[in-house]
Amino acid sequence: MPFVYILECSDGSFYVGSTFDIDARLSQHNDGKGAKYTARRRPVKLRWMEEMDSIEEAYVLEKRVQGWSRAKRLALIEGRVSDLPRLSKRGYRPSQDG
């Protein structure tokens, strides 16, 4: 089954991708062979993943999450799914205290 995943890079940025073999893909990223983006920001850590029913579903979710703000990605990583609609509102700015 395919997975959608979020990696945290050494600079604190996030990378979103999809794969059939999460362990092999994580190794590729950390070996500098996964993507140009992560190759320059190693090491990377797996922060979130979701198993999908099909590669088509995985690709759709990957592209959706790639368009999300950092705050929204953090909510997903932290399991705060109920915060996602609020974070989607146009003009939303997270507070500085958390």
trRosetta pair geometry for C-beta under 8 A, 3 or more apart (Angstrom, degrees):
i j d omega theta_ij theta_ji phi_ij phi_ji
1 20 7.5 163 93 -143 22 71
1 51 5.1 46 118 -170 130 106
1 52 6.7 177 171 67 97 49
1 53 7.1 -48 -143 -120 110 24
2 18 5.9 25 173 176 115 105
2 19 6.8 173 -151 95 77 24
2 20 5.3 -54 -97 -90 68 61
2 51 7.4 139 86 -155 41 59
2 52 5.1 -28 82 58 92 104
2 54 6.9 10 25 142 122 20
2 55 4.7 125 -42 -93 155 63
2 57 7.6 155 70 67 123 84
2 58 4.0 -90 122 -32 129 157
3 18 6.5 178 90 -150 48 63
3 19 5.8 -16 57 63 92 72
3 20 7.5 137 12 -118 81 15
3 22 4.9 0 45 -69 159 110
3 49 5.0 0 -177 -173 123 112
3 50 6.6 149 -155 73 71 39
3 51 5.5 -41 -96 -97 79 54
3 52 6.8 162 -104 7 24 86
3 58 6.7 69 81 -129 11 130
4 16 7.2 2 -179 -173 93 93
4 17 7.5 180 -152 97 55 35
4 18 5.0 -29 -99 -96 63 90
4 49 6.8 164 83 -152 47 59
4 50 5.1 -8 54 55 95 93
4 52 6.2 66 -15 -32 96 122
4 58 5.1 -175 -55 -153 88 78
4 61 4.7 -85 -60 99 164 118
4 62 5.0 -153 -128 -69 106 77
4 65 6.8 126 166 13 131 143
5 16 7.3 171 88 -149 46 51
5 17 5.8 -16 60 65 90 77
5 18 7.1 152 14 -96 76 37
5 19 7.0 -20 8 22 122 102
5 22 6.2 130 -62 -130 144 104
5 25 7.4 149 33 99 149 137
5 26 8.0 -97 151 -71 164 93
5 46 6.2 -50 -170 -140 124 96
5 48 6.6 163 -154 90 54 58
5 49 4.2 -12 -102 -100 87 90
5 50 7.8 -174 -76 20 49 60
6 14 5.5 -16 -170 -166 103 115
6 15 7.2 150 -158 75 52 45
6 16 5.4 -20 -101 -97 74 74
6 46 7.8 108 79 -160 51 55
6 47 5.0 -54 99 67 96 102
6 48 4.3 22 38 50 109 100
6 49 7.5 -153 21 -68 63 53
6 65 7.0 -110 -74 155 108 141
6 73 6.2 156 -135 -168 150 109
6 76 7.2 116 -15 98 152 120
6 77 6.1 -98 80 -81 144 104
7 14 6.8 147 76 -157 50 58
7 15 4.5 -12 57 57 104 98
7 16 7.9 -163 20 -72 72 29
7 17 7.3 11 -5 15 108 107
7 26 7.5 161 -97 -119 119 81
7 29 6.3 -130 -102 166 167 167
7 38 6.5 20 93 -108 152 130
7 44 4.2 12 175 174 128 124
7 45 6.5 145 -160 69 73 37
7 46 6.0 -46 -103 -96 72 45
7 47 6.5 135 -134 7 19 91
8 12 6.9 -21 -172 -143 99 32
8 13 7.6 155 -155 82 56 32
8 14 6.0 -35 -100 -99 57 69
8 44 6.6 158 76 -160 41 70
8 45 4.9 -15 56 58 95 95
8 47 4.8 79 -23 -43 102 128
9 12 6.9 -37 73 35 76 19
9 13 4.8 -6 42 63 120 81
9 14 7.2 -159 1 -85 89 17
9 15 6.1 81 -46 -18 107 107
9 37 7.7 -101 -77 144 147 88
9 38 6.1 -146 -100 -123 110 70
9 41 3.5 6 -174 139 131 128
9 42 7.5 -66 -151 -72 83 26
9 44 5.3 -32 -102 -103 56 89
10 41 5.3 -171 35 175 85 66
10 42 6.0 29 -18 112 125 18
10 43 5.8 94 -65 45 108 48
10 44 7.1 -87 -30 -74 72 50
11 41 5.2 -78 8 -139 104 109
13 41 6.5 -61 51 -154 111 160
14 47 7.4 -73 -122 37 102 144
14 70 6.9 156 8 -122 123 77
14 73 5.3 -167 57 146 174 157
15 29 7.6 165 85 -138 150 138
15 35 6.8 168 -165 61 140 143
15 37 5.7 153 -109 109 122 127
15 38 5.3 -35 -40 -69 171 104
15 41 7.7 159 -39 71 125 136
15 44 6.8 -39 32 -136 128 141
16 62 5.7 158 144 -157 103 72
16 65 4.8 -178 -140 104 153 110
16 66 4.8 -146 64 -77 134 74
16 73 7.6 -121 -65 -121 117 126
17 25 7.0 -163 108 171 135 138
17 34 7.7 -102 -42 171 172 112
17 35 7.1 -156 -80 -35 138 142
17 62 6.3 11 -163 -140 19 126
18 52 7.8 -19 -142 16 118 137
18 55 7.3 125 143 -151 132 72
18 58 4.2 127 -151 151 137 111
18 59 5.9 -119 37 -80 163 52
18 61 7.6 115 -83 71 124 91
18 62 4.4 -88 -33 -61 113 140
19 22 6.0 142 81 -84 118 48
19 24 7.5 -158 167 72 139 89
19 25 4.0 -90 -87 -54 174 152
20 55 7.5 -33 -70 -89 94 107
21 24 4.0 21 118 28 123 116
21 25 6.0 148 89 -20 69 89
22 25 5.7 -59 -143 39 28 111
22 26 6.2 31 159 -21 65 106
22 46 7.3 66 174 -119 111 148
22 49 5.9 30 -124 -137 145 160
23 26 5.9 -53 -147 34 28 110
23 27 6.6 28 153 -16 61 106
24 27 5.7 -56 -153 37 32 113
24 28 6.4 37 149 -23 66 104
25 28 5.4 -49 -149 32 35 115
25 29 6.6 37 152 -19 65 101
25 34 6.4 86 -176 -125 68 113
26 29 5.7 -50 -151 34 33 112
26 30 6.4 22 154 -9 65 109
26 34 8.0 4 -129 -87 15 145
26 44 7.3 -142 -152 91 75 106
26 46 5.6 -45 -107 -52 132 116
27 30 5.9 -63 -145 45 31 104
27 31 6.0 26 157 -16 67 113
28 31 5.8 -63 -143 42 27 107
28 33 4.6 -89 -164 84 80 94
28 34 4.1 119 116 -77 92 81
29 33 7.7 -97 -67 62 19 56
29 34 3.2 -13 -83 -4 59 161
29 35 6.8 -5 -112 19 86 86
29 38 4.5 -38 -156 131 98 153
29 39 7.9 -127 -158 -64 54 56
29 42 7.4 166 147 -99 73 98
29 44 4.9 -49 136 43 126 140
30 34 7.6 53 -1 -17 40 128
30 42 5.9 120 -139 -141 52 116
30 43 5.4 20 -130 -141 99 86
30 44 6.0 -132 -75 38 77 84
31 34 7.5 116 52 -26 76 86
32 38 8.0 -163 -119 109 39 81
32 39 4.3 73 -153 -136 72 91
32 42 6.3 -69 -74 -33 78 148
33 39 7.4 90 -43 -91 20 111
34 38 5.1 -18 78 67 118 135
34 39 6.9 -180 49 -56 74 80
34 44 7.9 -74 47 26 155 149
35 38 4.8 75 60 18 93 98
35 39 6.6 -151 87 -17 43 89
36 39 5.5 -54 -143 29 29 118
36 40 6.9 17 164 -10 62 105
37 40 6.8 -78 -170 37 24 99
37 41 6.7 -20 153 14 62 122
38 41 5.6 -82 -141 57 39 95
38 42 6.6 71 160 -68 74 78
38 44 5.2 -24 -154 -48 115 144
39 42 6.7 -17 -154 -30 27 110
41 44 6.8 65 106 -73 90 94
46 49 6.4 -15 -175 -35 116 113
47 77 4.8 -17 147 -135 113 125
48 76 6.0 78 -166 125 172 95
48 77 4.5 -121 -44 -109 126 69
50 61 7.1 -84 74 141 131 158
52 55 7.6 124 92 -88 124 22
52 57 4.4 -172 -179 96 125 111
52 58 4.1 -171 40 -67 151 83
52 61 6.6 -166 -85 17 137 138
53 57 5.6 53 52 23 80 152
54 57 4.7 99 58 6 81 99
54 58 7.0 -143 98 -4 45 87
55 58 5.3 -52 -146 38 38 116
55 59 6.2 41 154 -23 68 104
56 59 5.9 -54 -148 34 28 110
56 60 6.5 29 153 -19 63 105
57 60 5.8 -54 -149 35 32 112
57 61 6.4 26 156 -13 66 107
58 61 6.0 -60 -148 41 29 106
58 62 6.1 35 153 -25 65 108
59 62 5.5 -50 -144 33 30 117
59 63 6.5 27 158 -15 64 105
60 63 6.1 -59 -152 37 28 107
60 64 6.4 28 151 -20 63 108
61 64 5.5 -53 -146 36 35 114
61 65 6.2 28 159 -14 69 107
62 65 6.2 -62 -147 40 25 103
62 66 6.3 32 154 -26 63 108
63 66 5.6 -49 -146 30 31 118
63 67 7.0 26 157 -15 60 105
64 67 6.2 -69 -166 35 31 107
64 68 7.2 41 142 -38 64 101
65 68 5.3 -38 -156 7 45 123
65 73 6.6 94 -174 -103 94 91
65 76 7.1 -58 -128 23 116 174
68 72 4.0 -115 -178 87 115 128
68 73 5.3 141 102 -52 122 82
68 76 7.7 56 120 -11 168 133
69 72 4.7 96 55 7 80 101
69 73 7.1 -143 95 -3 43 86
69 87 6.7 -139 54 168 121 107
69 92 8.0 -149 18 82 163 107
70 73 5.7 -56 -148 38 33 110
70 74 6.2 35 154 -20 67 106
71 74 5.8 -54 -149 36 29 112
71 75 6.6 34 152 -22 63 103
71 87 5.3 -160 114 -144 108 124
71 92 7.6 -130 79 120 151 115
71 94 4.7 177 -106 -43 140 131
72 75 5.6 -48 -150 31 34 114
72 76 6.7 36 151 -18 63 102
72 84 6.2 73 -149 -131 93 72
72 87 4.4 163 -86 127 84 136
72 88 6.9 75 -103 -69 135 66
73 76 5.7 -54 -154 35 35 113
73 77 6.3 35 150 -19 67 106
74 77 5.5 -53 -144 38 34 113
74 78 6.0 20 160 -8 68 113
75 78 6.0 -64 -141 48 26 102
75 80 4.2 -88 -157 76 79 105
75 81 7.3 139 147 -80 97 24
75 83 4.3 -129 -142 81 137 121
75 84 5.8 177 111 -71 138 67
75 87 5.9 -157 -6 -16 152 156
76 79 7.8 39 178 -68 27 23
76 80 7.7 -77 -51 55 21 69
76 81 7.1 59 -112 -92 57 68
76 84 7.0 60 -68 -85 83 114
80 83 4.2 11 141 11 109 123
80 84 7.6 155 112 -37 73 72
81 84 5.8 -24 -167 -10 48 118
82 85 7.8 -43 -179 21 44 97
83 86 5.6 -66 -163 46 56 111
83 87 5.6 51 145 -22 86 112
84 87 5.7 -63 -143 42 30 109
84 88 6.4 36 157 -30 65 107
85 88 5.6 -56 -153 26 33 117
85 89 7.7 50 151 -40 60 86
86 89 6.2 -33 -169 -4 39 113
86 92 6.9 127 151 -119 66 148
87 92 5.9 -170 -145 111 39 159
87 94 7.9 5 -119 -70 97 97
88 92 7.5 74 62 5 16 144
89 92 4.6 101 72 -46 87 114
95 98 6.6 -11 84 50 100 44
